[in-house]
Amino acid sequence: MSITDRQRLKLLRTLETVIGPEDAGTLMDHLPPVTWANVATVDHVSSVGHQTATALRGEMQVLSTQLRSEMNQLGTELRTEMNELGTELRSEMNEFGIQLRSEIDQHGSRLEATIERGFRRQILALVTLGTAWFAIATTILQLAK
């Protein structure tokens, strides 16, 4: 049975007349504001604490599992992206190598053509010089006869 505020006030007035207002106030301060059935016991608090700890452990385990799963997923995504970037990089480097070889071949061909023209000029000059010397030598020999 719960006590109403009216009953508590009546008790306070009675106590004030019997033991005095100060002692009545002290005594009333020590009475619970609710019935004794509603007051928490040590066992009740301990049980609630245990239930809370168990629930927290369960939640932490769920969160831990979710976190591991998400980290694994991120790791997989990262590895996939890194593989894709590696493939792109190798492809671009291969293209650059092909382009570089092509440019070297072009420059090499031009260089070969330039060297060939130079050799031809030198050979022509040597042939011309040789012919001139031959003509001079022949002329000298004919004049000497």
Secondary structure, DSSP 8 states (H G I E B T S, - for coil): ----HHHHHHHHHHHHHHH-HHHHHHHHHTS-SS-GGGS--HHHHHHHHHHHHHHHHHHHHHHHHHHHHHHHHHHHHHHHHHHHHHHHHHHHHHHHHHHHHHHHHHHHHHHHHHHHHHHHHHHHHHHHHHHHHHHHHHHHHHHH-
